Amino acid sequence: MDGERFDAIATRLAAGASRRGALRLLAGALGGGLAAAARPGRTLAYPGTCRRFVLSGGPSPDDPIPVIADLTVRLNGGPIFVDGDGRGSDLAPIRFAARAGDRLRIVARSGAVELGGCRYLGQLYLHCRTGGTARTLSDGVPYDCNGEPSGVFFDQRYVI
């Protein structure tokens, strides 16, 4: 970078912002934060007649969900399934009732102490129990045992 460009940038940064400019910047930052918080998720487009669902780990509604993590599933903000045992396991498919437009959120969190920093989440499928329609929600998260600190490594939202 040449000296003139550096001076021009430094002058712009040092110049005081107008109140109107500061308000625009603040409104943009708040708007972006609210938009991210309100993101609806991927729409799955199930028929409106489907009211009973199964979350499974494969193309069959009876396939277990393989996971090395703690898994939480929420429907419209409320928990419908919580596995917080700090261990890896094959979880039984999760059955629940929902309607078109309901919001599903799936969160997997690793525990560095309990799981040795390892994490894994198999494929996720959502099945309509009354119509047999299945959708692939995720290809999962590959096995990783790098010892990183615990935390959320999968957080996805869907609209039924």
Protein Blocks (a to p, Z undefined) as FASTA:
>chain_A
ZZklmmmmmmmmmpccdfklmmmmmmmmmmmmmmmmmpnbjcekiafklmbdcddfbfbf
kbccdddddddddeehiafbdcfehpacddddddddddehiacdddddddfklnnopacd
dddddddfknopacdfbgbjadddehpacddfbdcdddZZ
